[in-house]
Amino acid sequence: MKSKIVAKEYGIDAAQFEKWLTGTEYKTKLSIMTGEYEIHDSQDIPAVVEHFKQDMMAAEQQRADEAKNAEKAKQDAENEAKKKQQAMASML
């Protein structure tokens, strides 16, 4: 089944799905005529889509965690700078 059809039927982003498919061990082929990826008929399409969704959720969670950690590091740096500024002010 063509990956773009799968994406449309399951309401997922076709470009992301194709990119993800190329990095997996699922049996796919690239059609020379159309330039589209096709998922081999032996593959369980609902399971492939579920795996894709799980990977996308995990990636989104990782991005959220990284953003949260970056914000915390920024806050910690700002707090440290304030402490240093207050220490310098108290020395004067």
Phi and psi in radians as a Rosetta constraint file:
Dihedral C 1 N 2 CA 2 C 2 CIRCULARHARMONIC -1.182 0.35
Dihedral N 2 CA 2 C 2 N 3 CIRCULARHARMONIC 2.412 0.35
Dihedral C 2 N 3 CA 3 C 3 CIRCULARHARMONIC -1.104 0.35
Dihedral N 3 CA 3 C 3 N 4 CIRCULARHARMONIC -0.588 0.35
Dihedral C 3 N 4 CA 4 C 4 CIRCULARHARMONIC -1.186 0.35
Dihedral N 4 CA 4 C 4 N 5 CIRCULARHARMONIC -0.607 0.35
Dihedral C 4 N 5 CA 5 C 5 CIRCULARHARMONIC -1.182 0.35
Dihedral N 5 CA 5 C 5 N 6 CIRCULARHARMONIC -0.759 0.35
Dihedral C 5 N 6 CA 6 C 6 CIRCULARHARMONIC -1.025 0.35
Dihedral N 6 CA 6 C 6 N 7 CIRCULARHARMONIC -0.819 0.35
Dihedral C 6 N 7 CA 7 C 7 CIRCULARHARMONIC -1.044 0.35
Dihedral N 7 CA 7 C 7 N 8 CIRCULARHARMONIC -0.755 0.35
Dihedral C 7 N 8 CA 8 C 8 CIRCULARHARMONIC -1.138 0.35
Dihedral N 8 CA 8 C 8 N 9 CIRCULARHARMONIC -0.788 0.35
Dihedral C 8 N 9 CA 9 C 9 CIRCULARHARMONIC -1.119 0.35
Dihedral N 9 CA 9 C 9 N 10 CIRCULARHARMONIC -0.587 0.35
Dihedral C 9 N 10 CA 10 C 10 CIRCULARHARMONIC -1.762 0.35
Dihedral N 10 CA 10 C 10 N 11 CIRCULARHARMONIC 0.038 0.35
Dihedral C 10 N 11 CA 11 C 11 CIRCULARHARMONIC 1.159 0.35
Dihedral N 11 CA 11 C 11 N 12 CIRCULARHARMONIC 0.698 0.35
Dihedral C 11 N 12 CA 12 C 12 CIRCULARHARMONIC -2.069 0.35
Dihedral N 12 CA 12 C 12 N 13 CIRCULARHARMONIC 2.834 0.35
Dihedral C 12 N 13 CA 13 C 13 CIRCULARHARMONIC -1.258 0.35
Dihedral N 13 CA 13 C 13 N 14 CIRCULARHARMONIC 2.115 0.35
Dihedral C 13 N 14 CA 14 C 14 CIRCULARHARMONIC -1.127 0.35
Dihedral N 14 CA 14 C 14 N 15 CIRCULARHARMONIC -0.750 0.35
Dihedral C 14 N 15 CA 15 C 15 CIRCULARHARMONIC -1.129 0.35
Dihedral N 15 CA 15 C 15 N 16 CIRCULARHARMONIC -0.768 0.35
Dihedral C 15 N 16 CA 16 C 16 CIRCULARHARMONIC -1.112 0.35
Dihedral N 16 CA 16 C 16 N 17 CIRCULARHARMONIC -0.726 0.35
Dihedral C 16 N 17 CA 17 C 17 CIRCULARHARMONIC -1.095 0.35
Dihedral N 17 CA 17 C 17 N 18 CIRCULARHARMONIC -0.794 0.35
Dihedral C 17 N 18 CA 18 C 18 CIRCULARHARMONIC -1.123 0.35
Dihedral N 18 CA 18 C 18 N 19 CIRCULARHARMONIC -0.732 0.35
Dihedral C 18 N 19 CA 19 C 19 CIRCULARHARMONIC -1.086 0.35
Dihedral N 19 CA 19 C 19 N 20 CIRCULARHARMONIC -0.757 0.35
Dihedral C 19 N 20 CA 20 C 20 CIRCULARHARMONIC -1.112 0.35
Dihedral N 20 CA 20 C 20 N 21 CIRCULARHARMONIC -0.767 0.35
Dihedral C 20 N 21 CA 21 C 21 CIRCULARHARMONIC -0.989 0.35
Dihedral N 21 CA 21 C 21 N 22 CIRCULARHARMONIC -0.678 0.35
Dihedral C 21 N 22 CA 22 C 22 CIRCULARHARMONIC -1.165 0.35
Dihedral N 22 CA 22 C 22 N 23 CIRCULARHARMONIC -0.359 0.35
Dihedral C 22 N 23 CA 23 C 23 CIRCULARHARMONIC -1.699 0.35
Dihedral N 23 CA 23 C 23 N 24 CIRCULARHARMONIC 0.136 0.35
Dihedral C 23 N 24 CA 24 C 24 CIRCULARHARMONIC -1.921 0.35
Dihedral N 24 CA 24 C 24 N 25 CIRCULARHARMONIC 3.093 0.35
Dihedral C 24 N 25 CA 25 C 25 CIRCULARHARMONIC -1.706 0.35
Dihedral N 25 CA 25 C 25 N 26 CIRCULARHARMONIC 0.169 0.35
Dihedral C 25 N 26 CA 26 C 26 CIRCULARHARMONIC -1.182 0.35
Dihedral N 26 CA 26 C 26 N 27 CIRCULARHARMONIC 2.544 0.35
Dihedral C 26 N 27 CA 27 C 27 CIRCULARHARMONIC -1.318 0.35
Dihedral N 27 CA 27 C 27 N 28 CIRCULARHARMONIC 2.010 0.35
Dihedral C 27 N 28 CA 28 C 28 CIRCULARHARMONIC -2.384 0.35
Dihedral N 28 CA 28 C 28 N 29 CIRCULARHARMONIC 2.871 0.35
Dihedral C 28 N 29 CA 29 C 29 CIRCULARHARMONIC -2.529 0.35
Dihedral N 29 CA 29 C 29 N 30 CIRCULARHARMONIC 2.639 0.35
Dihedral C 29 N 30 CA 30 C 30 CIRCULARHARMONIC -1.712 0.35
Dihedral N 30 CA 30 C 30 N 31 CIRCULARHARMONIC 2.118 0.35
Dihedral C 30 N 31 CA 31 C 31 CIRCULARHARMONIC -1.292 0.35
Dihedral N 31 CA 31 C 31 N 32 CIRCULARHARMONIC 2.142 0.35
Dihedral C 31 N 32 CA 32 C 32 CIRCULARHARMONIC -1.164 0.35
Dihedral N 32 CA 32 C 32 N 33 CIRCULARHARMONIC -0.613 0.35
Dihedral C 32 N 33 CA 33 C 33 CIRCULARHARMONIC -1.229 0.35
Dihedral N 33 CA 33 C 33 N 34 CIRCULARHARMONIC -0.767 0.35
Dihedral C 33 N 34 CA 34 C 34 CIRCULARHARMONIC -1.843 0.35
Dihedral N 34 CA 34 C 34 N 35 CIRCULARHARMONIC -0.339 0.35
Dihedral C 34 N 35 CA 35 C 35 CIRCULARHARMONIC 1.326 0.35
Dihedral N 35 CA 35 C 35 N 36 CIRCULARHARMONIC 0.242 0.35
Dihedral C 35 N 36 CA 36 C 36 CIRCULARHARMONIC -1.790 0.35
Dihedral N 36 CA 36 C 36 N 37 CIRCULARHARMONIC 2.635 0.35
Dihedral C 36 N 37 CA 37 C 37 CIRCULARHARMONIC -1.475 0.35
Dihedral N 37 CA 37 C 37 N 38 CIRCULARHARMONIC 2.488 0.35
Dihedral C 37 N 38 CA 38 C 38 CIRCULARHARMONIC -2.158 0.35
Dihedral N 38 CA 38 C 38 N 39 CIRCULARHARMONIC 2.374 0.35
Dihedral C 38 N 39 CA 39 C 39 CIRCULARHARMONIC -1.586 0.35
Dihedral N 39 CA 39 C 39 N 40 CIRCULARHARMONIC 2.267 0.35
Dihedral C 39 N 40 CA 40 C 40 CIRCULARHARMONIC -1.011 0.35
Dihedral N 40 CA 40 C 40 N 41 CIRCULARHARMONIC 2.501 0.35
Dihedral C 40 N 41 CA 41 C 41 CIRCULARHARMONIC -1.045 0.35
Dihedral N 41 CA 41 C 41 N 42 CIRCULARHARMONIC -0.393 0.35
Dihedral C 41 N 42 CA 42 C 42 CIRCULARHARMONIC -1.329 0.35
Dihedral N 42 CA 42 C 42 N 43 CIRCULARHARMONIC -0.195 0.35
Dihedral C 42 N 43 CA 43 C 43 CIRCULARHARMONIC -1.438 0.35
Dihedral N 43 CA 43 C 43 N 44 CIRCULARHARMONIC 2.507 0.35
Dihedral C 43 N 44 CA 44 C 44 CIRCULARHARMONIC -1.463 0.35
Dihedral N 44 CA 44 C 44 N 45 CIRCULARHARMONIC 1.719 0.35
Dihedral C 44 N 45 CA 45 C 45 CIRCULARHARMONIC -0.982 0.35
Dihedral N 45 CA 45 C 45 N 46 CIRCULARHARMONIC -0.853 0.35
Dihedral C 45 N 46 CA 46 C 46 CIRCULARHARMONIC -1.011 0.35
Dihedral N 46 CA 46 C 46 N 47 CIRCULARHARMONIC -0.641 0.35
Dihedral C 46 N 47 CA 47 C 47 CIRCULARHARMONIC -1.206 0.35
Dihedral N 47 CA 47 C 47 N 48 CIRCULARHARMONIC -0.676 0.35
Dihedral C 47 N 48 CA 48 C 48 CIRCULARHARMONIC -1.088 0.35
Dihedral N 48 CA 48 C 48 N 49 CIRCULARHARMONIC -0.805 0.35
Dihedral C 48 N 49 CA 49 C 49 CIRCULARHARMONIC -1.114 0.35
Dihedral N 49 CA 49 C 49 N 50 CIRCULARHARMONIC -0.733 0.35
Dihedral C 49 N 50 CA 50 C 50 CIRCULARHARMONIC -1.091 0.35
Dihedral N 50 CA 50 C 50 N 51 CIRCULARHARMONIC -0.722 0.35
Dihedral C 50 N 51 CA 51 C 51 CIRCULARHARMONIC -1.069 0.35
Dihedral N 51 CA 51 C 51 N 52 CIRCULARHARMONIC -0.768 0.35
Dihedral C 51 N 52 CA 52 C 52 CIRCULARHARMONIC -1.025 0.35
Dihedral N 52 CA 52 C 52 N 53 CIRCULARHARMONIC -0.848 0.35
Dihedral C 52 N 53 CA 53 C 53 CIRCULARHARMONIC -1.079 0.35
Dihedral N 53 CA 53 C 53 N 54 CIRCULARHARMONIC -0.710 0.35
Dihedral C 53 N 54 CA 54 C 54 CIRCULARHARMONIC -1.103 0.35
Dihedral N 54 CA 54 C 54 N 55 CIRCULARHARMONIC -0.760 0.35
Dihedral C 54 N 55 CA 55 C 55 CIRCULARHARMONIC -1.119 0.35
Dihedral N 55 CA 55 C 55 N 56 CIRCULARHARMONIC -0.684 0.35
Dihedral C 55 N 56 CA 56 C 56 CIRCULARHARMONIC -1.172 0.35
Dihedral N 56 CA 56 C 56 N 57 CIRCULARHARMONIC -0.684 0.35
Dihedral C 56 N 57 CA 57 C 57 CIRCULARHARMONIC -1.151 0.35
Dihedral N 57 CA 57 C 57 N 58 CIRCULARHARMONIC -0.708 0.35
Dihedral C 57 N 58 CA 58 C 58 CIRCULARHARMONIC -1.127 0.35
Dihedral N 58 CA 58 C 58 N 59 CIRCULARHARMONIC -0.710 0.35
Dihedral C 58 N 59 CA 59 C 59 CIRCULARHARMONIC -1.158 0.35
Dihedral N 59 CA 59 C 59 N 60 CIRCULARHARMONIC -0.691 0.35
Dihedral C 59 N 60 CA 60 C 60 CIRCULARHARMONIC -1.133 0.35
Dihedral N 60 CA 60 C 60 N 61 CIRCULARHARMONIC -0.712 0.35
Dihedral C 60 N 61 CA 61 C 61 CIRCULARHARMONIC -1.125 0.35
Dihedral N 61 CA 61 C 61 N 62 CIRCULARHARMONIC -0.691 0.35
Dihedral C 61 N 62 CA 62 C 62 CIRCULARHARMONIC -1.113 0.35
Dihedral N 62 CA 62 C 62 N 63 CIRCULARHARMONIC -0.750 0.35
Dihedral C 62 N 63 CA 63 C 63 CIRCULARHARMONIC -1.089 0.35
Dihedral N 63 CA 63 C 63 N 64 CIRCULARHARMONIC -0.708 0.35
Dihedral C 63 N 64 CA 64 C 64 CIRCULARHARMONIC -1.119 0.35
Dihedral N 64 CA 64 C 64 N 65 CIRCULARHARMONIC -0.746 0.35
Dihedral C 64 N 65 CA 65 C 65 CIRCULARHARMONIC -1.103 0.35
Dihedral N 65 CA 65 C 65 N 66 CIRCULARHARMONIC -0.733 0.35
Dihedral C 65 N 66 CA 66 C 66 CIRCULARHARMONIC -1.134 0.35
Dihedral N 66 CA 66 C 66 N 67 CIRCULARHARMONIC -0.698 0.35
Dihedral C 66 N 67 CA 67 C 67 CIRCULARHARMONIC -1.141 0.35
Dihedral N 67 CA 67 C 67 N 68 CIRCULARHARMONIC -0.714 0.35
Dihedral C 67 N 68 CA 68 C 68 CIRCULARHARMONIC -1.105 0.35
Dihedral N 68 CA 68 C 68 N 69 CIRCULARHARMONIC -0.764 0.35
Dihedral C 68 N 69 CA 69 C 69 CIRCULARHARMONIC -1.132 0.35
Dihedral N 69 CA 69 C 69 N 70 CIRCULARHARMONIC -0.674 0.35
Dihedral C 69 N 70 CA 70 C 70 CIRCULARHARMONIC -1.146 0.35
Dihedral N 70 CA 70 C 70 N 71 CIRCULARHARMONIC -0.721 0.35
Dihedral C 70 N 71 CA 71 C 71 CIRCULARHARMONIC -1.127 0.35
Dihedral N 71 CA 71 C 71 N 72 CIRCULARHARMONIC -0.704 0.35
Dihedral C 71 N 72 CA 72 C 72 CIRCULARHARMONIC -1.127 0.35
Dihedral N 72 CA 72 C 72 N 73 CIRCULARHARMONIC -0.730 0.35
Dihedral C 72 N 73 CA 73 C 73 CIRCULARHARMONIC -1.105 0.35
Dihedral N 73 CA 73 C 73 N 74 CIRCULARHARMONIC -0.678 0.35
Dihedral C 73 N 74 CA 74 C 74 CIRCULARHARMONIC -1.133 0.35
Dihedral N 74 CA 74 C 74 N 75 CIRCULARHARMONIC -0.776 0.35
Dihedral C 74 N 75 CA 75 C 75 CIRCULARHARMONIC -1.100 0.35
Dihedral N 75 CA 75 C 75 N 76 CIRCULARHARMONIC -0.739 0.35
Dihedral C 75 N 76 CA 76 C 76 CIRCULARHARMONIC -1.075 0.35
Dihedral N 76 CA 76 C 76 N 77 CIRCULARHARMONIC -0.737 0.35
Dihedral C 76 N 77 CA 77 C 77 CIRCULARHARMONIC -1.134 0.35
Dihedral N 77 CA 77 C 77 N 78 CIRCULARHARMONIC -0.718 0.35
Dihedral C 77 N 78 CA 78 C 78 CIRCULARHARMONIC -1.131 0.35
Dihedral N 78 CA 78 C 78 N 79 CIRCULARHARMONIC -0.734 0.35
Dihedral C 78 N 79 CA 79 C 79 CIRCULARHARMONIC -1.111 0.35
Dihedral N 79 CA 79 C 79 N 80 CIRCULARHARMONIC -0.708 0.35
Dihedral C 79 N 80 CA 80 C 80 CIRCULARHARMONIC -1.124 0.35
Dihedral N 80 CA 80 C 80 N 81 CIRCULARHARMONIC -0.697 0.35
Dihedral C 80 N 81 CA 81 C 81 CIRCULARHARMONIC -1.126 0.35
Dihedral N 81 CA 81 C 81 N 82 CIRCULARHARMONIC -0.695 0.35
Dihedral C 81 N 82 CA 82 C 82 CIRCULARHARMONIC -1.122 0.35
Dihedral N 82 CA 82 C 82 N 83 CIRCULARHARMONIC -0.725 0.35
Dihedral C 82 N 83 CA 83 C 83 CIRCULARHARMONIC -1.077 0.35
Dihedral N 83 CA 83 C 83 N 84 CIRCULARHARMONIC -0.755 0.35
Dihedral C 83 N 84 CA 84 C 84 CIRCULARHARMONIC -1.117 0.35
Dihedral N 84 CA 84 C 84 N 85 CIRCULARHARMONIC -0.722 0.35
Dihedral C 84 N 85 CA 85 C 85 CIRCULARHARMONIC -1.122 0.35
Dihedral N 85 CA 85 C 85 N 86 CIRCULARHARMONIC -0.724 0.35
Dihedral C 85 N 86 CA 86 C 86 CIRCULARHARMONIC -1.170 0.35
Dihedral N 86 CA 86 C 86 N 87 CIRCULARHARMONIC -0.662 0.35
Dihedral C 86 N 87 CA 87 C 87 CIRCULARHARMONIC -1.137 0.35
Dihedral N 87 CA 87 C 87 N 88 CIRCULARHARMONIC -0.713 0.35
Dihedral C 87 N 88 CA 88 C 88 CIRCULARHARMONIC -1.154 0.35
Dihedral N 88 CA 88 C 88 N 89 CIRCULARHARMONIC -0.703 0.35
Dihedral C 88 N 89 CA 89 C 89 CIRCULARHARMONIC -1.148 0.35
Dihedral N 89 CA 89 C 89 N 90 CIRCULARHARMONIC -0.650 0.35
Dihedral C 89 N 90 CA 90 C 90 CIRCULARHARMONIC -1.273 0.35
Dihedral N 90 CA 90 C 90 N 91 CIRCULARHARMONIC -0.408 0.35
Dihedral C 90 N 91 CA 91 C 91 CIRCULARHARMONIC -1.300 0.35
Dihedral N 91 CA 91 C 91 N 92 CIRCULARHARMONIC -0.438 0.35
